Amino acid sequence: MPERIYNFSPGPGTLPYSVLQEAAVDIVNFKDKGIGLIELSHRSKEFMAVADETEALIRELMGIPANYKVLFLQGGASSQFFMVPMNLLAAGQKATYLNTGVWAKKAIKEAKLFGEIEVAYSSESTTFNRVPTDDEYTVSADSQYLYFVSNNTIYGTQFPSMPNKDALLISDMSSDILSRPVDVSKFGLIFAGAQKNMGPAGVTVVIIRDDLLDRVDAKVPTMLQYKTHAEKDSMFNTPPCFSIYCVGRVMNWLKQQGGVAAMEKINREKAALVYEVIDSTDFYRGHAEKDSRSMMNIAFNLPTPELEAQFIKEATAVGLDGLKGHRSVGGCRASIYNAFPREGVEKLVNFMNDFSRKNG
């Protein structure tokens, strides 16, 4: 088997190697039962136990209160862009959105199909290089909720702390869920596509407060109502079984690492190594303002596009893969999610120092 590369891709992202090994066995023969994991009936007692354990671990790791449902849905985080307003915003009602990147912008577009959307803040004019502080925007008293993206993969920005507003908080946490402690009780709804910090693509985790389930209009199609999935414990139809299983194994791994608070410390240390290189030279220029920097996605530029292309090519050749920046901002980007190993970050830092010495 060839040596594993370091995967800096923004998603699907790196998974713990021990989880990959475990899944490889269970796909063929699940717990020595003579049947493969991906052949199991989703209503079998074996798979129901998998789903129950996965939910229990998410609840434990995030400290989710009893009055919240944890749902395993399909359609990716992008489907939540319309499901949120479809379920929580009646005709003629208003909601507030913070425009801090591509994914927020897409959510705003979808929400406008369902109600009046107030964009209280936007950093689009500065290529989404920062997130707002609480004193930079207001939320109308008649707004049904405040929607924001906690971490922006493309631009490498992240809310250093969650908005402190007298409003129902809704957050897309796809790229930083479980990377730091979050007080779930402050939110009405949190959602995350799994393929960055939780598992493989295919499942979207939705955490929703019980009382919000009945807000939905009866005319909303059955499959698009959170209530449908909450009442059937995410088994209204066949769920993405393999993805749910993998999320459960990643949660088990995360618990073994010491939980979310321990993971935050590791994440801060990993990110600091890269930012230290960026700040120590004019050769690298970070995209995000310092107060808005992400621990998960580090976006940066070199002096010229030609040097950026050379950097990416040479890095790939030594096993540092997926460092090309998003087409909308260019440059380079290192995505270092929970499961990304520190030694990979150290190898990148050494490569960055060598490259700047040779080409600076």
MOGI-V349568 format. One line per field, one symbol per residue. phi: phi as a letter, one per 40 degrees, with the letter a starting at -180 (. if undefined). psi: psi as a letter, one per 30 degrees, with the letter a starting at -180 (. if undefined). A space follows every 50 residues. Layout:
phi->???
psi->???
This chain:
phi->.cccccccccidbdbdcccdcccdccccacffcgacdcbcccbccccdcc ccccccccccccgccccbcbbbbbggcccccbcdcccbbcdgcbbbbbcb idccccccdccccbacbbccaabccbffcabccdccabbdccccabbabc abccbgbaccacdbbcaccbbcbdbadgcacbcdccbcabbacccbbbic chbbcbbbcdccccccccccddcccdddcccbfgbcbcccdcccdcdccc ccccccchgcccccccccccccccccccccaccbbccccdcbccccbbca bbdadcccccdccccdcbgbbgccccdcbggbabcbcdcccdccccccdc ccccccccbc
psi->klkkljjgkfkkaklkeeeeeeeeefeejjhhggkkegfkkfgleeeeee eeeeeeeeeeefhklfgkkjkjllglfeffefeeeeffjlkflklkkkjg aeeeeeeeeeefffakkjjfkkgefhhhgllllegfllkkfgkelkklje kjeefhlkjflkkililjkkkjgeggkgflkkjefflekklkkfgeffal lfkkkkjkkefffgfkkffkkefgkeeeeefghggeajlieeeeeeeeee eeeeeffgaeeeeeeeeeeeeeeefeeefflfekjkekkefgkkfejjkl lleleeeeeeeeeeeefggjlggklkfffablkjjilefkkefeeeeeee eeeeeeeff.
